[in-house]
Amino acid sequence: MHQFAIEPMFGSANWELAGYNIAFTNSALWMLIAAVALWIFVAGGMKRDLVPGRWQMAVETFTGFIDDMLAANVGKEGKKYVPYIFSLFMFILFANLLGLIPLPLAMVGVHAFTFTSHFTITGVLAILSFAIVLLVGFWKHGLHFFSLFVPHGTPLVMIPLIFVVELFSFLVRPFSLGLRLFVAMMAGHVLLEILASFIIDSANAGAGWGVLIGTPSFLLMLAICALEILVAGIQAYVFALLSSLYINDAENLH
């Protein structure tokens, strides 16, 4: 599990503020790298050329994709959430893909780190979306927001029970949202690590074992790497989609 270890960098192990350790870690470094990479990607696509180039077209494709998703799930009110959902989707996507950077970077002392494989990160992102839902819900509907927990047509005698069940389901949302992304990314990297250990151990055991065990493991590892690239995109999409659905509940009380 060494690949998931959070370690201080640049001699910051003993940095403290008001008694709290504020070390700059490898997780913080890769969050910064993801944020900078995303900023460069968006900045490079904001040329507004009449005939867009490939870079501008890529940025416009992603923004159009998020705009369409919000229009379908939230309606016309979804337009104002495009910047947030776009940033959320792209940040998670960049984080997931950067964590799959090949190992040759280790030669220069840089190891790829998937910070979305930590529940503390995915949990904060989920809480951020949940906080927006609560703020929008109470700001727009006031106490009528609680009607979200009583489906239309519920028999009067069932309202107390249904209200508790729906409220519990609502409060679990940020936990399940963050947990889904964390588990998916962590599981994939653990599997790749296991296959890599098969390759190394079989090669150390002799040429015969290397061919018998190492070769199939290597081929399977390549297939899993391709699958992980797909999972990186799917998980970013699922996180953004569920966030938009939750925002729809706050906007329209469905």
Beta strands, then each sheet from edge to edge (+ up, - down):
strand 1: 16-17
strand 2: 20-21
sheet 1: 1+ 2-
end
